[in-house]
Amino acid sequence: MRDWFFYLDRQLRPHLAERTRAILAAAAARTFTRRYDALRATSLLALPEASERPRAVSGVMAALYRAELDPRASWIFDGAGGVPRARKWLDAFRLVAPLDAEARWREVTVHLGELLIVLTEDLPAHLDHARKILGDVCFGAGVRYARRMKRAWRLPEADMPNAPALAIEVLRTSEYLFRVNPEHWGDADAATKTGWIEGTACPWYDRPGWNGAHCGIFGQFQAGVSSEFGLRYMLSKTIPKHGGTTCRIDLKPIELRRSR
């Protein structure tokens, strides 16, 4: 999530200039408050009322984000009161101590969708065509991720029979990281250069404000990954639009059309 905030900062700066970090920090503050309230509603942590300890929200979230390891990321928490100082870190660590590594991971994975909800609600006040721009940002992030994976795994270039199978594996690594369609399955056909993935609802699906438009915006990340393998991504089934309990994406070769 720290990396995602830095990426948003870089990509939105051409549109928002020097206001970028302040706007993102405000969105982060509302995201953190939503997640803090959701955590308080569970039995996972014994969290105080935010009104009683105003810095508890930023402290808990900074501890979950391991912000003490990256001082450059302190701006992310400015809208929520800033990162803890000195011994206040101990208070923050104590609040999240009952969560083991898996529980922390499961919590932070929800923040990706929670932040998108907040950005689509708040960013239009500062930026025209905010949803389209967020979709473009997600597409670019997918391209960036796919290129990193191709370098790391020394994958061949896009025009190859097994491109769908490789694309699916790269998509699955990113989906596992943030539990996108956490239980998923798929297949690929080398003869037709097609493939598909189907999976259960994302962890943020039932959060207030989530709708099918968010599926399309986030889907641009998968579209960016697919494009690096010469494939076109199609979100063919979503729970908000089609009902049921699963979503599906289809991968097909990108077709070049000649103009007459």
C-alpha positions in Angstrom: 0.0 0.0 0.0 2.9 2.4 0.6 4.1 1.7 -2.9 0.6 2.2 -4.3 0.3 5.6 -2.6 3.7 6.6 -4.1 2.6 5.5 -7.5 -0.7 7.5 -7.2 1.4 10.5 -6.2 3.5 10.2 -9.3 0.7 9.6 -11.7 -1.7 12.2 -10.4 0.9 15.0 -10.0 0.6 16.1 -13.7 -3.1 16.7 -13.0 -3.0 18.0 -9.4 0.5 19.5 -9.2 1.6 20.6 -5.7 -1.9 19.7 -4.3 -1.4 16.0 -5.0 -0.1 14.7 -1.7 -2.5 16.8 0.4 -5.4 15.5 -1.6 -4.2 11.9 -1.3 -3.5 12.3 2.4 -7.1 13.5 2.9 -8.4 10.5 1.0 -6.1 8.2 3.0 -7.5 9.7 6.3 -11.0 8.9 5.3 -9.9 5.4 4.1 -8.2 4.8 7.5 -11.2 6.0 9.4 -13.5 3.6 7.5 -11.1 0.7 8.2 -10.6 1.7 11.8 -14.4 1.7 12.4 -14.6 -1.7 10.6 -11.9 -3.1 12.9 -13.6 -1.7 16.0 -16.8 -3.5 14.9 -14.9 -6.9 15.1 -13.5 -8.7 18.0 -10.0 -8.7 16.5 -8.7 -5.6 18.3 -9.7 -3.7 21.4 -9.5 -0.2 19.9 -10.5 3.0 21.7 -13.1 5.4 20.3 -11.4 7.7 17.8 -13.0 10.7 19.5 -11.3 9.7 22.8 -7.8 9.2 21.2 -7.7 11.2 18.0 -4.3 9.9 17.0 -5.3 6.3 17.4 -6.5 6.0 13.8 -3.2 7.2 12.3 -1.2 5.2 14.8 -3.0 1.9 14.1 -2.7 2.4 10.3 0.9 3.5 10.4 1.7 0.4 12.4 -0.2 -1.8 10.0 1.7 -0.2 7.1 5.1 -0.6 8.9 5.6 3.2 8.3 8.4 3.2 10.8 10.5 1.4 8.1 10.0 4.1 5.5 10.1 7.7 6.8 9.4 8.9 3.3 5.9 7.5 3.6 5.0 9.7 6.6 3.0 12.1 4.3 0.4 9.4 3.7 -0.7 9.8 7.3 -0.7 13.6 7.5 -4.4 13.9 7.0 -5.1 11.5 9.9 -2.9 13.3 12.4 0.5 12.1 11.3 2.7 9.1 12.2 3.4 8.5 15.8 6.4 10.2 17.4 9.0 8.6 19.8 7.3 6.5 22.4 3.9 6.8 20.8 5.0 4.1 18.4 4.9 1.7 21.3 1.2 2.6 21.9 0.5 1.9 18.2 2.3 -1.4 18.1 0.5 -2.5 21.3 -2.9 -1.8 19.7 -2.2 -4.0 16.6 -0.2 -6.6 18.5 -3.1 -9.1 18.7 -3.1 -9.4 14.9 -0.7 -12.1 13.5 0.9 -11.7 10.1 -2.0 -13.3 8.2 -4.6 -11.2 10.0 -2.6 -8.0 9.2 -2.4 -9.1 5.5 -6.1 -9.7 5.3 -6.8 -6.3 6.8 -4.4 -4.3 4.6 -5.6 -6.1 1.4 -9.0 -4.5 1.9 -7.5 -1.0 1.8 -6.9 -1.1 -1.9 -10.6 -1.2 -2.7 -11.5 1.0 0.3 -9.2 3.7 -1.1 -10.7 3.4 -4.5 -14.2 4.0 -3.1 -13.0 7.1 -1.4 -11.1 8.4 -4.4 -14.0 8.0 -6.7 -16.2 9.9 -4.3 -13.8 12.7 -3.4 -11.4 13.2 -6.4 -14.0 14.6 -8.8 -14.1 17.8 -6.6 -10.5 18.4 -7.6 -10.2 16.7 -11.0 -12.4 16.4 -14.1 -12.8 12.9 -15.5 -11.5 11.5 -12.3 -12.7 8.0 -12.9 -11.2 7.7 -16.4 -7.9 9.0 -15.0 -8.0 6.5 -12.2 -8.7 3.8 -14.8 -5.7 5.0 -16.8 -3.6 4.9 -13.6 -4.6 1.3 -12.9 -3.8 0.3 -16.5 -0.4 1.8 -16.2 0.2 0.0 -12.9 -0.7 -3.3 -14.6 1.8 -2.6 -17.4 4.4 -1.7 -14.8 3.8 -4.9 -12.8 3.8 -7.2 -15.9 7.1 -5.8 -17.1 8.6 -6.3 -13.7 7.4 -9.9 -13.6 8.6 -10.6 -17.2 12.1 -9.3 -16.2 12.2 -11.3 -13.0 11.0 -14.5 -14.6 12.8 -13.9 -17.9 9.6 -14.4 -19.8 9.5 -14.3 -23.6 7.8 -11.6 -25.5 4.1 -11.4 -26.2 3.6 -13.1 -29.7 3.7 -16.7 -28.6 1.2 -19.6 -28.2 1.5 -19.8 -24.4 1.0 -16.1 -23.9 -2.4 -16.6 -22.2 -1.1 -19.2 -19.8 1.8 -16.9 -18.8 -0.5 -13.9 -18.5 -2.8 -15.8 -16.2 0.1 -16.8 -14.0 1.2 -13.1 -13.7 -2.4 -12.0 -13.0 -2.7 -14.7 -10.3 0.4 -13.4 -8.5 -1.1 -9.9 -8.3 -4.5 -11.3 -7.4 -3.0 -13.4 -4.6 -1.2 -10.4 -3.2 -4.3 -8.3 -2.7 -6.8 -11.2 -2.6 -8.6 -10.1 -5.8 -11.0 -12.9 -6.5 -9.3 -14.7 -3.6 -10.5 -18.2 -4.6 -10.0 -18.4 -8.4 -9.4 -20.9 -11.2 -8.9 -20.6 -14.9 -7.5 -22.1 -18.1 -5.7 -21.2 -21.3 -5.9 -22.5 -24.9 -2.6 -22.2 -26.8 -4.2 -23.0 -30.2 -6.6 -20.0 -30.0 -4.4 -17.9 -27.8 -7.3 -17.3 -25.4 -7.7 -17.8 -21.6 -10.0 -17.0 -18.7 -10.0 -16.6 -14.9 -13.0 -16.9 -12.6 -13.1 -16.2 -8.9 -15.0 -15.3 -5.8 -15.7 -11.8 -4.6 -12.9 -9.4 -3.7 -12.6 -8.6 0.0 -13.9 -5.1 -0.5 -17.0 -6.1 -2.5 -19.3 -5.6 0.5 -17.9 -2.3 1.6 -20.2 0.7 1.6 -20.1 2.5 -1.8 -18.7 -0.3 -3.9 -20.4 -0.8 -7.2 -19.8 -2.2 -10.7 -17.9 0.9 -11.9 -15.2 0.2 -9.4 -14.8 -3.3 -10.9 -14.2 -1.7 -14.2 -11.7 0.8 -12.9 -9.7 -1.9 -11.0 -10.1 -4.2 -14.0 -7.8 -1.8 -16.0 -4.9 -3.2 -13.9 -5.6 -6.6 -15.3 -6.0 -5.0 -18.8 -2.6 -3.5 -18.5 -1.0 -6.8 -17.5 -2.8 -8.6 -20.4 -1.7 -6.0 -22.9 2.0 -6.8 -22.2 1.2 -10.3 -23.4 -0.5 -9.1 -26.6 -3.9 -9.9 -25.1 -7.2 -8.0 -24.8 -8.8 -8.2 -21.4 -12.6 -8.5 -21.1 -14.5 -8.3 -17.8 -17.2 -10.7 -18.9 -19.0 -11.2 -15.6 -19.2 -9.2 -12.4 -21.2 -9.9 -9.3 -22.6 -6.4 -9.1 -23.9 -6.6 -12.7 -24.7 -10.3 -13.2 -25.3 -11.5 -9.7 -24.1 -14.9 -8.5 -20.9 -15.4 -6.4 -18.1 -15.2 -9.0 -16.5 -12.8 -11.4 -14.8 -13.8 -14.7 -12.4 -12.3 -17.1 -11.6 -13.5 -20.6 -8.3 -13.0 -22.5 -8.2 -12.8 -26.3 -5.6 -11.8 -28.8 -5.3 -8.1 -29.6 -6.6 -7.6 -33.2 -5.0 -5.0 -35.4 -7.5 -3.4 -37.7 -6.4 -1.8 -40.9 -8.1 1.5 -41.9 -9.2 1.8 -45.5 
